[in-house]
Amino acid sequence: MIWLFVALGGALGAVSRYGLTQLVPIAASGFPWAIWFANVVGSMLMGLFYVLIIERGVIAQQWTPFIMVGFLGALTTFSSFALDAVLLWQNGQVGIALAYIISSVVACLLCAGITVIVMQRVL
C-alpha cells in the first residue's frame, strides 16, 4: 500500500513540475526558471514537512511516503537541473550555467534550512 502512496504523490509532483515548465517559459538568456523554481520551492516544502511530520508530529507519519518521497521527490529534479546546466555550458553560456548551478544550490539549501529553523521556532 505504501508503494501506491509514493506513486500517487509522485504522479502529482511530476504533473506539477510539468505544469510549471508550461507556465514559466525559459528566459531569453536560456536560464531554466521553471526547474529552478520547482527545486527551490520543493526544498522549502521539504523543510516545512520535515518539521511538521518528522519532528513535531503535526501531520501523521503515514503521509511521509506520499508527501516527502512521492510528491516532493517528483516535483524537485536533480537530473533536469544537471542536464540544463550541461546544455547551457555546451552551448557556450558558461556564465549562465554557473549562475544557474550556484544559485540553485545556494537557494535550495537556504530555503530548506531557513524553513526548518523558522518552523522549529513557530511550532
C-alpha positions in Angstrom: 0.0 0.0 0.0 2.9 2.4 0.7 4.1 2.0 -2.9 0.7 3.2 -4.0 1.0 6.4 -1.9 4.5 7.0 -3.3 3.2 6.5 -6.8 0.2 8.8 -6.3 2.3 11.5 -4.7 4.9 11.1 -7.5 2.3 11.5 -10.2 1.1 14.7 -8.6 4.6 16.0 -8.2 5.6 15.2 -11.8 2.4 16.8 -13.2 3.1 19.9 -11.0 6.6 20.2 -12.3 5.4 19.7 -15.9 2.8 22.4 -15.3 5.5 24.8 -14.1 7.5 24.2 -17.3 4.4 25.1 -19.3 3.6 28.2 -17.3 7.2 29.6 -16.8 9.0 29.9 -20.1 12.7 29.5 -20.5 14.2 33.0 -20.3 15.7 34.5 -23.5 19.1 34.1 -21.8 18.4 30.3 -21.5 18.0 30.3 -17.7 15.6 27.5 -16.9 13.4 29.3 -14.4 10.7 26.6 -14.1 13.1 23.9 -12.9 14.9 26.4 -10.6 11.6 27.4 -9.1 10.5 23.8 -8.7 13.7 22.9 -6.9 13.7 25.9 -4.6 10.1 25.7 -3.6 10.4 21.9 -3.3 13.3 22.4 -0.9 11.4 24.9 1.2 8.4 22.5 1.3 10.7 19.6 2.3 11.9 21.6 5.2 8.3 22.5 6.2 7.0 18.9 6.0 10.1 17.6 7.8 9.3 19.7 10.8 5.5 19.1 10.6 5.7 15.3 10.1 9.1 14.1 11.5 9.9 16.5 14.3 6.6 17.7 15.6 4.1 15.1 14.5 1.5 17.7 13.5 0.9 15.6 10.4 0.8 11.8 10.8 4.0 10.0 9.7 1.9 7.8 7.3 1.9 10.9 5.0 5.7 10.8 4.6 5.7 8.5 1.6 3.0 10.4 -0.2 4.3 14.0 0.5 8.0 13.8 1.0 9.0 10.8 -1.1 6.4 10.9 -3.8 5.2 14.5 -4.4 8.3 16.4 -3.4 10.6 13.8 -4.9 8.9 14.2 -8.2 8.4 17.9 -8.1 12.1 18.5 -7.5 14.6 17.2 -10.0 18.3 16.9 -9.8 18.5 15.2 -13.2 16.8 18.1 -15.1 19.0 20.6 -13.1 22.1 18.7 -14.2 21.1 18.4 -17.8 20.1 22.1 -18.1 23.4 23.1 -16.6 25.4 20.8 -19.0 23.4 22.1 -22.0 23.9 25.7 -21.1 27.7 25.0 -20.7 27.9 23.2 -24.0 26.0 26.0 -25.8 28.7 28.4 -24.7 26.6 30.0 -22.0 29.1 29.3 -19.3 28.2 32.4 -17.2 24.5 31.5 -17.2 25.4 27.8 -16.4 27.5 28.9 -13.4 24.8 31.3 -12.2 22.2 28.5 -12.5 24.4 26.0 -10.6 25.4 28.3 -7.8 22.0 30.0 -7.4 20.2 26.6 -7.4 22.4 25.1 -4.7 22.5 28.1 -2.5 18.8 28.9 -2.8 17.7 25.3 -2.2 20.0 24.9 0.9 18.9 28.3 2.3 15.2 27.7 1.7 15.3 24.2 3.3 17.5 25.4 6.2 15.6 28.7 6.9 12.2 26.9 6.7 13.3 24.2 9.2 14.6 26.9 11.6 11.5 29.0 11.3 9.1 26.1 11.7 11.0 24.8 14.7 10.6 28.1 16.4 7.0 28.6 15.4 5.9 25.2 16.5 
